[in-house]
């Protein structure tokens, strides 16, 4: 079985990892010249399928919600038939990355992607990506808050995921076309655009993608807000949790320098476990934690670096729900005390 989480340096991997919510089925876009439609393919969405999509041999759309009712993204679809599609897209992008304070953007820029779905036509997708997946109901609630903050009428924009959950009668839900493919009817390619200049970017720009990561307590709060809100209860976007940022380079440097001091044979695994527990509790994103551990392993010549990095991925994908039960700051303190005693 292929490993979608493997951090390979490829556009195929980036599309699978960040723009697909499920891998057991997908759809293929068809056209007769006058209209287009999607045909369901109930087979695995594999790297080979995505490669064919990138070559224009087929045009693939992925389902937005997985079987556990989770999603990797919010996608705002802005049609070129609207009065000012570029203006609408710009307002949504701004609502995602505006800065309530000089050091605190709403979401990190590399988690927000602007796509011209059939370049150069003014038809846009604005993607907000998450690592790991979040409940589809929470994603839809966040999308509504973003549109509210942007001052955009929800009726003007198609939002994916369209469903908060799948069911026995509707086991797949809605799908959205993968980026960087060929629009079969228009005969035009998808391109990612620079958020400032709106100029097309090279396709390998998405190798820099970083998904938004919410800490365990923030995720519980988002789920609470999403479940209680009704038309009569409006929660302002300013109340959204903001602990979803990548660490600054100097902050990562400081953590690397700290860990290197205690990254010794016989203690390295404990240090790693405590660091990951601390990082998850603090809402430190996967990408930052991965880079930190990778650098520590390189500096110390850790012969088990591959296993350490696999452990980072395992923690972020499988242990976020443990919350306070994760060993973190207290464990690091114990390790420091032991090292001082020696």
Secondary structure as GFF3:
##gff-version 3
##sequence-region A 1 342
A	DSSP	alpha_helix	11	19	.	.	.	ID=ss1
A	DSSP	beta_strand	26	31	.	.	.	ID=ss2
A	DSSP	beta_strand	36	41	.	.	.	ID=ss3
A	DSSP	alpha_helix	47	55	.	.	.	ID=ss4
A	DSSP	beta_strand	60	63	.	.	.	ID=ss5
A	DSSP	beta_strand	70	78	.	.	.	ID=ss6
A	DSSP	alpha_helix	85	97	.	.	.	ID=ss7
A	DSSP	beta_strand	99	101	.	.	.	ID=ss8
A	DSSP	beta_strand	104	105	.	.	.	ID=ss9
A	DSSP	three_ten_helix	109	111	.	.	.	ID=ss10
A	DSSP	beta_strand	112	116	.	.	.	ID=ss11
A	DSSP	beta_strand	124	135	.	.	.	ID=ss12
A	DSSP	alpha_helix	136	150	.	.	.	ID=ss13
A	DSSP	three_ten_helix	154	156	.	.	.	ID=ss14
A	DSSP	beta_strand	158	160	.	.	.	ID=ss15
A	DSSP	beta_strand	175	177	.	.	.	ID=ss16
A	DSSP	beta_strand	182	183	.	.	.	ID=ss17
A	DSSP	beta_strand	188	189	.	.	.	ID=ss18
A	DSSP	beta_strand	191	193	.	.	.	ID=ss19
A	DSSP	three_ten_helix	203	208	.	.	.	ID=ss20
A	DSSP	alpha_helix	216	228	.	.	.	ID=ss21
A	DSSP	three_ten_helix	237	239	.	.	.	ID=ss22
A	DSSP	alpha_helix	249	262	.	.	.	ID=ss23
A	DSSP	alpha_helix	268	282	.	.	.	ID=ss24
A	DSSP	alpha_helix	286	300	.	.	.	ID=ss25
A	DSSP	alpha_helix	305	318	.	.	.	ID=ss26
A	DSSP	three_ten_helix	320	325	.	.	.	ID=ss27
A	DSSP	alpha_helix	329	341	.	.	.	ID=ss28
###
